[in-house]
Structures are given as C-alpha cells and as structure tokens.
Amino acid sequence: MKTFNILLSSINDVKNFVNIVNKYNFDVDLTSSRYVVDAKSIMGIFSLDLSKPIRVDVHSDEADAFIDEMKPFMV
C-alpha cells in the first residue's frame, strides 16, 4: 500500500482526478479527518472537506504509473 497527500482545489481537479483513478483496476481510498471514501466516486469526493489536503491510500504495490499521474495534485 502506498500513501500520499493531495489537494483538489477546483471542480476540474476533482473531475480530472476521478478520470485518472478510474483507469486503474486497484482500489484507492481518500481520507479526510475521520471520513474515508472511494476515490472513484465523484460524489464521495465532494462530501469531503476539499479546503485541506486529503490522504490517498493506494491498495496496490504496482502503482508507479498511477503515482506519476498524481504528481500535479500532490502536496
């Protein structure tokens, strides 16, 4: 499992993030405070506090390509 933080500061960021995550077959969770949502769910993401960094938990050991695509969002 890999973990890092991202910041989604606009609606377009959320849309682009979800499009990237949906290209991969492994599970990705987002954690903000005490809430955990599926990163493939745009509605779940909008239920989080997007003004603060969000923790990303990637449930795969072969996620290097995914992590490279996440670099624009990382903080």
mmCIF file of the N, C-alpha and C atoms, coordinates in Angstrom:
data_MODEL
# 
_entry.id   MODEL 
# 
loop_
_atom_site.group_PDB 
_atom_site.id 
_atom_site.type_symbol 
_atom_site.label_atom_id 
_atom_site.label_alt_id 
_atom_site.label_comp_id 
_atom_site.label_asym_id 
_atom_site.label_entity_id 
_atom_site.label_seq_id 
_atom_site.pdbx_PDB_ins_code 
_atom_site.Cartn_x 
_atom_site.Cartn_y 
_atom_site.Cartn_z 
_atom_site.occupancy 
_atom_site.B_iso_or_equiv 
_atom_site.pdbx_formal_charge 
_atom_site.auth_seq_id 
_atom_site.auth_comp_id 
_atom_site.auth_asym_id 
_atom_site.auth_atom_id 
_atom_site.pdbx_PDB_model_num 
ATOM 1   N N  . MET A 1 1  ? 0.848   -1.187 0.000   1.00 0.00 ? 1  MET A N  1 
ATOM 2   C CA . MET A 1 1  ? 0.000   0.000  0.000   1.00 0.00 ? 1  MET A CA 1 
ATOM 3   C C  . MET A 1 1  ? 0.886   1.240  0.000   1.00 0.00 ? 1  MET A C  1 
ATOM 4   N N  . LYS A 1 2  ? 0.509   2.211  -0.805  1.00 0.00 ? 2  LYS A N  1 
ATOM 5   C CA . LYS A 1 2  ? 1.219   3.487  -0.874  1.00 0.00 ? 2  LYS A CA 1 
ATOM 6   C C  . LYS A 1 2  ? 0.290   4.580  -0.343  1.00 0.00 ? 2  LYS A C  1 
ATOM 7   N N  . THR A 1 3  ? 0.880   5.583  0.306   1.00 0.00 ? 3  THR A N  1 
ATOM 8   C CA . THR A 1 3  ? 0.099   6.686  0.865   1.00 0.00 ? 3  THR A CA 1 
ATOM 9   C C  . THR A 1 3  ? 0.784   8.004  0.558   1.00 0.00 ? 3  THR A C  1 
ATOM 10  N N  . PHE A 1 4  ? -0.018  9.001  0.160   1.00 0.00 ? 4  PHE A N  1 
ATOM 11  C CA . PHE A 1 4  ? 0.476   10.356 -0.067  1.00 0.00 ? 4  PHE A CA 1 
ATOM 12  C C  . PHE A 1 4  ? -0.685  11.325 0.064   1.00 0.00 ? 4  PHE A C  1 
ATOM 13  N N  . ASN A 1 5  ? -0.394  12.622 0.094   1.00 0.00 ? 5  ASN A N  1 
ATOM 14  C CA . ASN A 1 5  ? -1.424  13.649 0.241   1.00 0.00 ? 5  ASN A CA 1 
ATOM 15  C C  . ASN A 1 5  ? -1.603  14.415 -1.061  1.00 0.00 ? 5  ASN A C  1 
ATOM 16  N N  . ILE A 1 6  ? -2.864  14.794 -1.322  1.00 0.00 ? 6  ILE A N  1 
ATOM 17  C CA . ILE A 1 6  ? -3.183  15.604 -2.499  1.00 0.00 ? 6  ILE A CA 1 
ATOM 18  C C  . ILE A 1 6  ? -4.040  16.787 -2.081  1.00 0.00 ? 6  ILE A C  1 
ATOM 19  N N  . LEU A 1 7  ? -4.161  17.740 -2.982  1.00 0.00 ? 7  LEU A N  1 
ATOM 20  C CA . LEU A 1 7  ? -5.059  18.873 -2.795  1.00 0.00 ? 7  LEU A CA 1 
ATOM 21  C C  . LEU A 1 7  ? -5.860  19.039 -4.081  1.00 0.00 ? 7  LEU A C  1 
ATOM 22  N N  . LEU A 1 8  ? -7.183  18.982 -3.956  1.00 0.00 ? 8  LEU A N  1 
ATOM 23  C CA . LEU A 1 8  ? -8.087  19.167 -5.092  1.00 0.00 ? 8  LEU A CA 1 
ATOM 24  C C  . LEU A 1 8  ? -8.766  20.513 -4.904  1.00 0.00 ? 8  LEU A C  1 
ATOM 25  N N  . SER A 1 9  ? -8.267  21.519 -5.618  1.00 0.00 ? 9  SER A N  1 
ATOM 26  C CA . SER A 1 9  ? -8.698  22.889 -5.336  1.00 0.00 ? 9  SER A CA 1 
ATOM 27  C C  . SER A 1 9  ? -9.789  23.411 -6.264  1.00 0.00 ? 9  SER A C  1 
ATOM 28  N N  . SER A 1 10 ? -10.201 22.631 -7.255  1.00 0.00 ? 10 SER A N  1 
ATOM 29  C CA . SER A 1 10 ? -11.276 23.090 -8.144  1.00 0.00 ? 10 SER A CA 1 
ATOM 30  C C  . SER A 1 10 ? -12.113 21.897 -8.607  1.00 0.00 ? 10 SER A C  1 
ATOM 31  N N  . ILE A 1 11 ? -13.252 22.205 -9.195  1.00 0.00 ? 11 ILE A N  1 
ATOM 32  C CA . ILE A 1 11 ? -14.123 21.152 -9.725  1.00 0.00 ? 11 ILE A CA 1 
ATOM 33  C C  . ILE A 1 11 ? -13.407 20.394 -10.834 1.00 0.00 ? 11 ILE A C  1 
ATOM 34  N N  . ASN A 1 12 ? -12.644 21.100 -11.664 1.00 0.00 ? 12 ASN A N  1 
ATOM 35  C CA . ASN A 1 12 ? -11.896 20.435 -12.736 1.00 0.00 ? 12 ASN A CA 1 
ATOM 36  C C  . ASN A 1 12 ? -10.835 19.497 -12.174 1.00 0.00 ? 12 ASN A C  1 
ATOM 37  N N  . ASP A 1 13 ? -10.196 19.883 -11.068 1.00 0.00 ? 13 ASP A N  1 
ATOM 38  C CA . ASP A 1 13 ? -9.226  18.994 -10.422 1.00 0.00 ? 13 ASP A CA 1 
ATOM 39  C C  . ASP A 1 13 ? -9.896  17.691 -9.994  1.00 0.00 ? 13 ASP A C  1 
ATOM 40  N N  . VAL A 1 14 ? -11.071 17.789 -9.391  1.00 0.00 ? 14 VAL A N  1 
ATOM 41  C CA . VAL A 1 14 ? -11.795 16.598 -8.937  1.00 0.00 ? 14 VAL A CA 1 
ATOM 42  C C  . VAL A 1 14 ? -12.150 15.726 -10.138 1.00 0.00 ? 14 VAL A C  1 
ATOM 43  N N  . LYS A 1 15 ? -12.663 16.339 -11.194 1.00 0.00 ? 15 LYS A N  1 
ATOM 44  C CA . LYS A 1 15 ? -13.053 15.593 -12.391 1.00 0.00 ? 15 LYS A CA 1 
ATOM 45  C C  . LYS A 1 15 ? -11.845 14.892 -13.020 1.00 0.00 ? 15 LYS A C  1 
ATOM 46  N N  . ASN A 1 16 ? -10.735 15.603 -13.152 1.00 0.00 ? 16 ASN A N  1 
ATOM 47  C CA . ASN A 1 16 ? -9.525  15.005 -13.721 1.00 0.00 ? 16 ASN A CA 1 
ATOM 48  C C  . ASN A 1 16 ? -8.986  13.877 -12.837 1.00 0.00 ? 16 ASN A C  1 
ATOM 49  N N  . PHE A 1 17 ? -9.017  14.092 -11.515 1.00 0.00 ? 17 PHE A N  1 
ATOM 50  C CA . PHE A 1 17 ? -8.560  13.079 -10.568 1.00 0.00 ? 17 PHE A CA 1 
ATOM 51  C C  . PHE A 1 17 ? -9.377  11.798 -10.713 1.00 0.00 ? 17 PHE A C  1 
ATOM 52  N N  . VAL A 1 18 ? -10.693 11.919 -10.741 1.00 0.00 ? 18 VAL A N  1 
ATOM 53  C CA . VAL A 1 18 ? -11.569 10.744 -10.844 1.00 0.00 ? 18 VAL A CA 1 
ATOM 54  C C  . VAL A 1 18 ? -11.334 10.031 -12.175 1.00 0.00 ? 18 VAL A C  1 
ATOM 55  N N  . ASN A 1 19 ? -11.147 10.776 -13.262 1.00 0.00 ? 19 ASN A N  1 
ATOM 56  C CA . ASN A 1 19 ? -10.878 10.148 -14.556 1.00 0.00 ? 19 ASN A CA 1 
ATOM 57  C C  . ASN A 1 19 ? -9.588  9.341  -14.523 1.00 0.00 ? 19 ASN A C  1 
ATOM 58  N N  . ILE A 1 20 ? -8.562  9.860  -13.864 1.00 0.00 ? 20 ILE A N  1 
ATOM 59  C CA . ILE A 1 20 ? -7.291  9.134  -13.753 1.00 0.00 ? 20 ILE A CA 1 
ATOM 60  C C  . ILE A 1 20 ? -7.464  7.876  -12.908 1.00 0.00 ? 20 ILE A C  1 
ATOM 61  N N  . VAL A 1 21 ? -8.104  8.004  -11.756 1.00 0.00 ? 21 VAL A N  1 
ATOM 62  C CA . VAL A 1 21 ? -8.266  6.859  -10.841 1.00 0.00 ? 21 VAL A CA 1 
ATOM 63  C C  . VAL A 1 21 ? -9.062  5.739  -11.513 1.00 0.00 ? 21 VAL A C  1 
ATOM 64  N N  . ASN A 1 22 ? -10.068 6.093  -12.293 1.00 0.00 ? 22 ASN A N  1 
ATOM 65  C CA . ASN A 1 22 ? -10.920 5.075  -12.919 1.00 0.00 ? 22 ASN A CA 1 
ATOM 66  C C  . ASN A 1 22 ? -10.207 4.281  -14.007 1.00 0.00 ? 22 ASN A C  1 
ATOM 67  N N  . LYS A 1 23 ? -9.036  4.699  -14.433 1.00 0.00 ? 23 LYS A N  1 
ATOM 68  C CA . LYS A 1 23 ? -8.272  3.944  -15.427 1.00 0.00 ? 23 LYS A CA 1 
ATOM 69  C C  . LYS A 1 23 ? -7.587  2.722  -14.820 1.00 0.00 ? 23 LYS A C  1 
ATOM 70  N N  . TYR A 1 24 ? -7.508  2.660  -13.490 1.00 0.00 ? 24 TYR A N  1 
ATOM 71  C CA . TYR A 1 24 ? -6.763  1.595  -12.815 1.00 0.00 ? 24 TYR A CA 1 
ATOM 72  C C  . TYR A 1 24 ? -7.704  0.617  -12.129 1.00 0.00 ? 24 TYR A C  1 
ATOM 73  N N  . ASN A 1 25 ? -7.287  -0.657 -12.058 1.00 0.00 ? 25 ASN A N  1 
ATOM 74  C CA . ASN A 1 25 ? -8.137  -1.720 -11.514 1.00 0.00 ? 25 ASN A CA 1 
ATOM 75  C C  . ASN A 1 25 ? -8.015  -1.916 -10.008 1.00 0.00 ? 25 ASN A C  1 
ATOM 76  N N  . PHE A 1 26 ? -7.068  -1.239 -9.358  1.00 0.00 ? 26 PHE A N  1 
ATOM 77  C CA . PHE A 1 26 ? -6.923  -1.419 -7.914  1.00 0.00 ? 26 PHE A CA 1 
ATOM 78  C C  . PHE A 1 26 ? -7.760  -0.386 -7.160  1.00 0.00 ? 26 PHE A C  1 
ATOM 79  N N  . ASP A 1 27 ? -7.930  -0.639 -5.859  1.00 0.00 ? 27 ASP A N  1 
ATOM 80  C CA . ASP A 1 27 ? -8.722  0.245  -5.007  1.00 0.00 ? 27 ASP A CA 1 
ATOM 81  C C  . ASP A 1 27 ? -7.882  1.414  -4.533  1.00 0.00 ? 27 ASP A C  1 
ATOM 82  N N  . VAL A 1 28 ? -8.525  2.594  -4.470  1.00 0.00 ? 28 VAL A N  1 
ATOM 83  C CA . VAL A 1 28 ? -7.897  3.805  -3.957  1.00 0.00 ? 28 VAL A CA 1 
ATOM 84  C C  . VAL A 1 28 ? -8.903  4.456  -3.017  1.00 0.00 ? 28 VAL A C  1 
ATOM 85  N N  . ASP A 1 29 ? -8.468  4.750  -1.788  1.00 0.00 ? 29 ASP A N  1 
ATOM 86  C CA . ASP A 1 29 ? -9.325  5.409  -0.811  1.00 0.00 ? 29 ASP A CA 1 
ATOM 87  C C  . ASP A 1 29 ? -8.806  6.808  -0.523  1.00 0.00 ? 29 ASP A C  1 
ATOM 88  N N  . LEU A 1 30 ? -9.722  7.717  -0.217  1.00 0.00 ? 30 LEU A N  1 
ATOM 89  C CA . LEU A 1 30 ? -9.378  9.073  0.209   1.00 0.00 ? 30 LEU A CA 1 
ATOM 90  C C  . LEU A 1 30 ? -9.825  9.242  1.646   1.00 0.00 ? 30 LEU A C  1 
ATOM 91  N N  . THR A 1 31 ? -8.965  9.835  2.469   1.00 0.00 ? 31 THR A N  1 
ATOM 92  C CA . THR A 1 31 ? -9.273  10.050 3.879   1.00 0.00 ? 31 THR A CA 1 
ATOM 93  C C  . THR A 1 31 ? -9.122  11.523 4.212   1.00 0.00 ? 31 THR A C  1 
ATOM 94  N N  . SER A 1 32 ? -10.167 12.077 4.784   1.00 0.00 ? 32 SER A N  1 
ATOM 95  C CA . SER A 1 32 ? -10.157 13.460 5.244   1.00 0.00 ? 32 SER A CA 1 
ATOM 96  C C  . SER A 1 32 ? -10.795 13.464 6.624   1.00 0.00 ? 32 SER A C  1 
ATOM 97  N N  . SER A 1 33 ? -10.012 13.841 7.623   1.00 0.00 ? 33 SER A N  1 
ATOM 98  C CA . SER A 1 33 ? -10.468 13.798 9.005   1.00 0.00 ? 33 SER A CA 1 
ATOM 99  C C  . SER A 1 33 ? -10.838 12.355 9.345   1.00 0.00 ? 33 SER A C  1 
ATOM 100 N N  . ARG A 1 34 ? -12.073 12.095 9.715   1.00 0.00 ? 34 ARG A N  1 
ATOM 101 C CA . ARG A 1 34 ? -12.471 10.725 10.063  1.00 0.00 ? 34 ARG A CA 1 
ATOM 102 C C  . ARG A 1 34 ? -13.289 10.056 8.959   1.00 0.00 ? 34 ARG A C  1 
ATOM 103 N N  . TYR A 1 35 ? -13.365 10.678 7.801   1.00 0.00 ? 35 TYR A N  1 
ATOM 104 C CA . TYR A 1 35 ? -14.155 10.145 6.692   1.00 0.00 ? 35 TYR A CA 1 
ATOM 105 C C  . TYR A 1 35 ? -13.261 9.486  5.655   1.00 0.00 ? 35 TYR A C  1 
ATOM 106 N N  . VAL A 1 36 ? -13.690 8.326  5.180   1.00 0.00 ? 36 VAL A N  1 
ATOM 107 C CA . VAL A 1 36 ? -12.981 7.598  4.130   1.00 0.00 ? 36 VAL A CA 1 
ATOM 108 C C  . VAL A 1 36 ? -13.971 7.335  3.000   1.00 0.00 ? 36 VAL A C  1 
ATOM 109 N N  . VAL A 1 37 ? -13.575 7.705  1.767   1.00 0.00 ? 37 VAL A N  1 
ATOM 110 C CA . VAL A 1 37 ? -14.441 7.478  0.606   1.00 0.00 ? 37 VAL A CA 1 
ATOM 111 C C  . VAL A 1 37 ? -13.642 6.800  -0.498  1.00 0.00 ? 37 VAL A C  1 
ATOM 112 N N  . ASP A 1 38 ? -14.358 6.165  -1.405  1.00 0.00 ? 38 ASP A N  1 
ATOM 113 C CA . ASP A 1 38 ? -13.764 5.545  -2.585  1.00 0.00 ? 38 ASP A CA 1 
ATOM 114 C C  . ASP A 1 38 ? -13.334 6.659  -3.542  1.00 0.00 ? 38 ASP A C  1 
ATOM 115 N N  . ALA A 1 39 ? -12.081 6.637  -3.974  1.00 0.00 ? 39 ALA A N  1 
ATOM 116 C CA . ALA A 1 39 ? -11.560 7.694  -4.849  1.00 0.00 ? 39 ALA A CA 1 
ATOM 117 C C  . ALA A 1 39 ? -12.197 7.666  -6.228  1.00 0.00 ? 39 ALA A C  1 
ATOM 118 N N  . LYS A 1 40 ? -12.882 6.592  -6.576  1.00 0.00 ? 40 LYS A N  1 
ATOM 119 C CA . LYS A 1 40 ? -13.543 6.505  -7.884  1.00 0.00 ? 40 LYS A CA 1 
ATOM 120 C C  . LYS A 1 40 ? -14.937 7.112  -7.862  1.00 0.00 ? 40 LYS A C  1 
ATOM 121 N N  . SER A 1 41 ? -15.366 7.594  -6.700  1.00 0.00 ? 41 SER A N  1 
ATOM 122 C CA . SER A 1 41 ? -16.702 8.165  -6.538  1.00 0.00 ? 41 SER A CA 1 
ATOM 123 C C  . SER A 1 41 ? -16.630 9.692  -6.475  1.00 0.00 ? 41 SER A C  1 
ATOM 124 N N  . ILE A 1 42 ? -17.103 10.339 -7.523  1.00 0.00 ? 42 ILE A N  1 
ATOM 125 C CA . ILE A 1 42 ? -17.055 11.804 -7.559  1.00 0.00 ? 42 ILE A CA 1 
ATOM 126 C C  . ILE A 1 42 ? -17.952 12.394 -6.473  1.00 0.00 ? 42 ILE A C  1 
ATOM 127 N N  . MET A 1 43 ? -19.084 11.743 -6.203  1.00 0.00 ? 43 MET A N  1 
ATOM 128 C CA . MET A 1 43 ? -19.979 12.232 -5.147  1.00 0.00 ? 43 MET A CA 1 
ATOM 129 C C  . MET A 1 43 ? -19.321 12.075 -3.771  1.00 0.00 ? 43 MET A C  1 
ATOM 130 N N  . GLY A 1 44 ? -18.617 10.986 -3.569  1.00 0.00 ? 44 GLY A N  1 
ATOM 131 C CA . GLY A 1 44 ? -17.907 10.784 -2.312  1.00 0.00 ? 44 GLY A CA 1 
ATOM 132 C C  . GLY A 1 44 ? -16.844 11.842 -2.089  1.00 0.00 ? 44 GLY A C  1 
ATOM 133 N N  . ILE A 1 45 ? -16.117 12.188 -3.143  1.00 0.00 ? 45 ILE A N  1 
ATOM 134 C CA . ILE A 1 45 ? -15.069 13.206 -3.026  1.00 0.00 ? 45 ILE A CA 1 
ATOM 135 C C  . ILE A 1 45 ? -15.666 14.558 -2.657  1.00 0.00 ? 45 ILE A C  1 
ATOM 136 N N  . PHE A 1 46 ? -16.794 14.908 -3.270  1.00 0.00 ? 46 PHE A N  1 
ATOM 137 C CA . PHE A 1 46 ? -17.414 16.200 -2.955  1.00 0.00 ? 46 PHE A CA 1 
ATOM 138 C C  . PHE A 1 46 ? -17.990 16.249 -1.537  1.00 0.00 ? 46 PHE A C  1 
ATOM 139 N N  . SER A 1 47 ? -18.097 15.098 -0.869  1.00 0.00 ? 47 SER A N  1 
ATOM 140 C CA . SER A 1 47 ? -18.569 15.103 0.518   1.00 0.00 ? 47 SER A CA 1 
ATOM 141 C C  . SER A 1 47 ? -17.435 15.413 1.496   1.00 0.00 ? 47 SER A C  1 
ATOM 142 N N  . LEU A 1 48 ? -16.187 15.440 1.001   1.00 0.00 ? 48 LEU A N  1 
ATOM 143 C CA . LEU A 1 48 ? -15.030 15.714 1.853   1.00 0.00 ? 48 LEU A CA 1 
ATOM 144 C C  . LEU A 1 48 ? -14.750 17.214 1.929   1.00 0.00 ? 48 LEU A C  1 
ATOM 145 N N  . ASP A 1 49 ? -13.956 17.606 2.919   1.00 0.00 ? 49 ASP A N  1 
ATOM 146 C CA . ASP A 1 49 ? -13.505 18.994 3.054   1.00 0.00 ? 49 ASP A CA 1 
ATOM 147 C C  . ASP A 1 49 ? -12.338 19.199 2.090   1.00 0.00 ? 49 ASP A C  1 
ATOM 148 N N  . LEU A 1 50 ? -12.615 19.820 0.944   1.00 0.00 ? 50 LEU A N  1 
ATOM 149 C CA . LEU A 1 50 ? -11.599 19.981 -0.098  1.00 0.00 ? 50 LEU A CA 1 
ATOM 150 C C  . LEU A 1 50 ? -10.684 21.173 0.130   1.00 0.00 ? 50 LEU A C  1 
ATOM 151 N N  . SER A 1 51 ? -10.888 21.900 1.226   1.00 0.00 ? 51 SER A N  1 
ATOM 152 C CA . SER A 1 51 ? -10.016 23.038 1.516   1.00 0.00 ? 51 SER A CA 1 
ATOM 153 C C  . SER A 1 51 ? -8.715  22.594 2.199   1.00 0.00 ? 51 SER A C  1 
ATOM 154 N N  . LYS A 1 52 ? -8.653  21.314 2.588   1.00 0.00 ? 52 LYS A N  1 
ATOM 155 C CA . LYS A 1 52 ? -7.479  20.778 3.279   1.00 0.00 ? 52 LYS A CA 1 
ATOM 156 C C  . LYS A 1 52 ? -6.897  19.626 2.460   1.00 0.00 ? 52 LYS A C  1 
ATOM 157 N N  . PRO A 1 53 ? -5.629  19.315 2.662   1.00 0.00 ? 53 PRO A N  1 
ATOM 158 C CA . PRO A 1 53 ? -5.062  18.150 1.967   1.00 0.00 ? 53 PRO A CA 1 
ATOM 159 C C  . PRO A 1 53 ? -5.799  16.863 2.333   1.00 0.00 ? 53 PRO A C  1 
ATOM 160 N N  . ILE A 1 54 ? -5.863  15.957 1.380   1.00 0.00 ? 54 ILE A N  1 
ATOM 161 C CA . ILE A 1 54 ? -6.561  14.687 1.533   1.00 0.00 ? 54 ILE A CA 1 
ATOM 162 C C  . ILE A 1 54 ? -5.540  13.557 1.401   1.00 0.00 ? 54 ILE A C  1 
ATOM 163 N N  . ARG A 1 55 ? -5.629  12.582 2.292   1.00 0.00 ? 55 ARG A N  1 
ATOM 164 C CA . ARG A 1 55 ? -4.712  11.438 2.226   1.00 0.00 ? 55 ARG A CA 1 
ATOM 165 C C  . ARG A 1 55 ? -5.229  10.420 1.206   1.00 0.00 ? 55 ARG A C  1 
ATOM 166 N N  . VAL A 1 56 ? -4.337  9.949  0.360   1.00 0.00 ? 56 VAL A N  1 
ATOM 167 C CA . VAL A 1 56 ? -4.659  8.939  -0.646  1.00 0.00 ? 56 VAL A CA 1 
ATOM 168 C C  . VAL A 1 56 ? -3.999  7.628  -0.225  1.00 0.00 ? 56 VAL A C  1 
ATOM 169 N N  . ASP A 1 57 ? -4.787  6.552  -0.148  1.00 0.00 ? 57 ASP A N  1 
ATOM 170 C CA . ASP A 1 57 ? -4.275  5.216  0.146   1.00 0.00 ? 57 ASP A CA 1 
ATOM 171 C C  . ASP A 1 57 ? -4.486  4.351  -1.092  1.00 0.00 ? 57 ASP A C  1 
ATOM 172 N N  . VAL A 1 58 ? -3.385  3.956  -1.723  1.00 0.00 ? 58 VAL A N  1 
ATOM 173 C CA . VAL A 1 58 ? -3.426  3.126  -2.922  1.00 0.00 ? 58 VAL A CA 1 
ATOM 174 C C  . VAL A 1 58 ? -3.209  1.678  -2.496  1.00 0.00 ? 58 VAL A C  1 
ATOM 175 N N  . HIS A 1 59 ? -4.178  0.811  -2.778  1.00 0.00 ? 59 HIS A N  1 
ATOM 176 C CA . HIS A 1 59 ? -4.120  -0.586 -2.347  1.00 0.00 ? 59 HIS A CA 1 
ATOM 177 C C  . HIS A 1 59 ? -3.529  -1.461 -3.451  1.00 0.00 ? 59 HIS A C  1 
ATOM 178 N N  . SER A 1 60 ? -2.283  -1.159 -3.806  1.00 0.00 ? 60 SER A N  1 
ATOM 179 C CA . SER A 1 60 ? -1.569  -1.941 -4.812  1.00 0.00 ? 60 SER A CA 1 
ATOM 180 C C  . SER A 1 60 ? -0.083  -1.674 -4.658  1.00 0.00 ? 60 SER A C  1 
ATOM 181 N N  . ASP A 1 61 ? 0.717   -2.684 -4.932  1.00 0.00 ? 61 ASP A N  1 
ATOM 182 C CA . ASP A 1 61 ? 2.166   -2.495 -4.898  1.00 0.00 ? 61 ASP A CA 1 
ATOM 183 C C  . ASP A 1 61 ? 2.708   -2.092 -6.259  1.00 0.00 ? 61 ASP A C  1 
ATOM 184 N N  . GLU A 1 62 ? 1.879   -2.176 -7.294  1.00 0.00 ? 62 GLU A N  1 
ATOM 185 C CA . GLU A 1 62 ? 2.290   -1.838 -8.654  1.00 0.00 ? 62 GLU A CA 1 
ATOM 186 C C  . GLU A 1 62 ? 1.571   -0.571 -9.110  1.00 0.00 ? 62 GLU A C  1 
ATOM 187 N N  . ALA A 1 63 ? 1.788   0.513  -8.388  1.00 0.00 ? 63 ALA A N  1 
ATOM 188 C CA . ALA A 1 63 ? 1.058   1.753  -8.649  1.00 0.00 ? 63 ALA A CA 1 
ATOM 189 C C  . ALA A 1 63 ? 1.963   2.880  -9.124  1.00 0.00 ? 63 ALA A C  1 
ATOM 190 N N  . ASP A 1 64 ? 3.142   2.554  -9.648  1.00 0.00 ? 64 ASP A N  1 
ATOM 191 C CA . ASP A 1 64 ? 4.087   3.598  -10.031 1.00 0.00 ? 64 ASP A CA 1 
ATOM 192 C C  . ASP A 1 64 ? 3.537   4.510  -11.122 1.00 0.00 ? 64 ASP A C  1 
ATOM 193 N N  . ALA A 1 65 ? 2.873   3.950  -12.136 1.00 0.00 ? 65 ALA A N  1 
ATOM 194 C CA . ALA A 1 65 ? 2.299   4.768  -13.212 1.00 0.00 ? 65 ALA A CA 1 
ATOM 195 C C  . ALA A 1 65 ? 1.196   5.673  -12.657 1.00 0.00 ? 65 ALA A C  1 
ATOM 196 N N  . PHE A 1 66 ? 0.393   5.126  -11.751 1.00 0.00 ? 66 PHE A N  1 
ATOM 197 C CA . PHE A 1 66 ? -0.670  5.912  -11.125 1.00 0.00 ? 66 PHE A CA 1 
ATOM 198 C C  . PHE A 1 66 ? -0.087  7.077  -10.328 1.00 0.00 ? 66 PHE A C  1 
ATOM 199 N N  . ILE A 1 67 ? 0.940   6.799  -9.543  1.00 0.00 ? 67 ILE A N  1 
ATOM 200 C CA . ILE A 1 67 ? 1.552   7.843  -8.718  1.00 0.00 ? 67 ILE A CA 1 
ATOM 201 C C  . ILE A 1 67 ? 2.168   8.936  -9.596  1.00 0.00 ? 67 ILE A C  1 
ATOM 202 N N  . ASP A 1 68 ? 2.752   8.552  -10.724 1.00 0.00 ? 68 ASP A N  1 
ATOM 203 C CA . ASP A 1 68 ? 3.282   9.552  -11.655 1.00 0.00 ? 68 ASP A CA 1 
ATOM 204 C C  . ASP A 1 68 ? 2.183   10.477 -12.163 1.00 0.00 ? 68 ASP A C  1 
ATOM 205 N N  . GLU A 1 69 ? 0.989   9.919  -12.433 1.00 0.00 ? 69 GLU A N  1 
ATOM 206 C CA . GLU A 1 69 ? -0.127  10.741 -12.905 1.00 0.00 ? 69 GLU A CA 1 
ATOM 207 C C  . GLU A 1 69 ? -0.695  11.632 -11.800 1.00 0.00 ? 69 GLU A C  1 
ATOM 208 N N  . MET A 1 70 ? -0.445  11.281 -10.542 1.00 0.00 ? 70 MET A N  1 
ATOM 209 C CA . MET A 1 70 ? -0.953  12.055 -9.407  1.00 0.00 ? 70 MET A CA 1 
ATOM 210 C C  . MET A 1 70 ? -0.062  13.242 -9.046  1.00 0.00 ? 70 MET A C  1 
ATOM 211 N N  . LYS A 1 71 ? 1.125   13.330 -9.598  1.00 0.00 ? 71 LYS A N  1 
ATOM 212 C CA . LYS A 1 71 ? 2.076   14.383 -9.213  1.00 0.00 ? 71 LYS A CA 1 
ATOM 213 C C  . LYS A 1 71 ? 1.513   15.797 -9.276  1.00 0.00 ? 71 LYS A C  1 
ATOM 214 N N  . PRO A 1 72 ? 0.681   16.166 -10.269 1.00 0.00 ? 72 PRO A N  1 
ATOM 215 C CA . PRO A 1 72 ? 0.129   17.531 -10.267 1.00 0.00 ? 72 PRO A CA 1 
ATOM 216 C C  . PRO A 1 72 ? -0.750  17.861 -9.053  1.00 0.00 ? 72 PRO A C  1 
ATOM 217 N N  . PHE A 1 73 ? -1.308  16.832 -8.415  1.00 0.00 ? 73 PHE A N  1 
ATOM 218 C CA . PHE A 1 73 ? -2.204  17.037 -7.279  1.00 0.00 ? 73 PHE A CA 1 
ATOM 219 C C  . PHE A 1 73 ? -1.498  16.941 -5.927  1.00 0.00 ? 73 PHE A C  1 
ATOM 220 N N  . MET A 1 74 ? -0.290  16.397 -5.899  1.00 0.00 ? 74 MET A N  1 
ATOM 221 C CA . MET A 1 74 ? 0.406   16.143 -4.630  1.00 0.00 ? 74 MET A CA 1 
ATOM 222 C C  . MET A 1 74 ? 0.855   17.419 -3.939  1.00 0.00 ? 74 MET A C  1 
ATOM 223 N N  . VAL A 1 75 ? 0.787   17.350 -2.609  1.00 0.00 ? 75 VAL A N  1 
ATOM 224 C CA . VAL A 1 75 ? 1.283   18.471 -1.776  1.00 0.00 ? 75 VAL A CA 1 
ATOM 225 C C  . VAL A 1 75 ? 2.350   17.961 -0.834  1.00 0.00 ? 75 VAL A C  1 
# 
